[in-house]
């Protein structure tokens, strides 16, 4: 029996395309139909201001997503590492991203995850961190005024003051959709910067 190679290639290509199309439909179209929480929320989700939207554009333009993720995975180590004052950070949930036009979930963590960073530090701290992140370490006790270089983040001192304000405004929104910082008795800490 002789096999027609050309017909075999056509059938193979058609079969591969059909399998790809089925996979694409099952991973992009079906999930939002089956699970409405992927595009709606029963919770109040933060609406971005104009300043915060400008900050999002700066975050995107400067490539912050290449080093920072914005998702707490379902791992105990993630919850502990990105928590605050011995309060573990809760896992990220789909509804928290409902209003995001751009999703900066990321895959690489050269820097810390930013999913719950909003309010953990003051706006002044973020300002100093963007201007010169390497001076944000601990001071050496035996050397006057010399900081331990703890950050590998590049300085964004070339950004204008207005751009840093916009970027900081966006960073301060991250993680605030969920009131997660509570004490051991379950009472809100209410220690966010207002």
N, C-alpha and C positions, 0 to 999 in steps of 0.2 A: 504494500500500500504506500503510495507516494503522498507526502505531506506538502501542501502548497504553503510555502513560507510567507508569501505576501498576505494571504488570507489569514494565516495564523497571527501575524503581527497586527493586522487590523482588529481581529477579535480580541487580542490581548490588550491593545490600546483602548478599545471600547470598554472592555471589562474593567480596566484600571480607572478610566474616567467615571464609570458608573459607581464604583466603590468609593472614589474620592468625593463624588457628588453626594452620596448617601452620608458619608462621614461629615461633610461640610454642613449639610442640613441638620444632622443630629447634634452637632456641637454648637451651631450658631442660631438656628431658627427655632428648634424645638424647646431648648431650655427656657427662654423667656415666656413661651406659651404655657409651659407646664408650671413654672415657678415664678409667680408674679413679683416676688420679693427682689428679683434681679433688676427690676425697673421701677418699682414703687416702694413706698415705705409707709408703715403705720406710725412711725415716729417722726418727730420734728427734725428735719434735716436742714442744716445751715445753708442759707442762700448767700452766695458770694456777693460782696459789695464791688463797686468799680475798682477800688484800690486793691482788693484781694484778687480780682481778675487780672489786673496788671501784674501783680505778684506771681500769679500762675504762669503768665507769659514769660516773665523773667526766669522763673524756675525751669521752664521748658527750654528757653533760649540758652541758658548757661549750662545745661546738661546735668543738672543735679541728680536726675534719675539714674545716671550711669553709676553713681556710687551709693545712693540712698534708696531704700525701698520704702513703701508706705503701706505695709501690711504686717500685722502680728500673726504669725502662723500658729497652728495648733500644737505648739511645742512648749513644754514647761520652761525650757531654756529661754525662749523668746519672751514668754510672759514675765519671767523674773528680770531678764536683762533690760527690757524696755519699760518696765514699771517705774514707780516713783515712790520714794520714801517707804520702802518695804511693801508697797501695794502692787501686786502683780497686774500687769496690763491685760485686759481681756482680748480674746481673739478678734481679729477684724471680721466684720460681717458685710455681706453684699449691700445691705440697705444703706450703709454709711457712705457709699460712693454714688448714690442715686443722682445727685446734682452735679457730678463731675463730668465735664465735657472731655477732659483728658484724664486718663487713668495712669498714675505714676506708681504702679505697684512695684515695678522693678524686679530684678532677679539677682543683682550683685550687691553685697553689703561691705564695701570698702569703708563706708562710714556707717553710723548708727541708723537704725530704722527710725523714720520720722512719723509713723502712723499716729502716735500718741504724744507728740512733742509739744503741741499747742498748750501754752500756759505753764509748762514745766519751768521755763526760764523767762525772765523779764525781756521786754523789747530791747532794753539797753544791752542786755547780755548778747542777744542776737546781733545787734548792731556791731558790738565789739568783735564778735565771732566772725561776722562777714568781712570786716575790715582787716583783721589779722588773726585767723583761727589758731595759729601756732603759739600765740601768747596767752591762750586760755587755759594753759596747764597749771600745775602746782608750782609754787616757788621753791627753789632749792633752799633748804635751811642754812647752808653754809656759804651761799653766794648771794650777795645783795642784788635784788631786783632781777635776777635771771630766772626765767621760767623753764620748766621742763617742756620740751617740744613734743606734746602729746598728740597733735592732730596732723594728718597728712593732707588735709583739705587746703586747696589753694586760696590765697587771699582774693577777695572780691573788692579790693579798694579802688578799682577803676570804675565801679558803679557809682552813679550820682547818689546824693543823699536821698532824693525822692525815690529812686529805684530801690534802695535798701529799705526804706520805709514800706514800700509796696511789697517787697519780698517778705519782710518780717510780718506784715499783716497777714499774708497768706500762710506762712509757717505757723502763726499763732492760731489758725483755725483747725489745724490737723489734730484729730482725735477728740474734738469738742462735741461731736454729735452724741457721744455716749458719756454720761456722767459716771465715770468709773473709779475715780479716786476717793475711796471711802476708808475710814479707820477700821480697826479690828472689830468694832461693834456694828459696822455697816452704816455709820453716819457720814454724810458727805464732808470731805475735807474743806471744800470751798476755799482752796488756796490758789486758785487760778488768778493770774493778773487780770484786773478788770480793764 
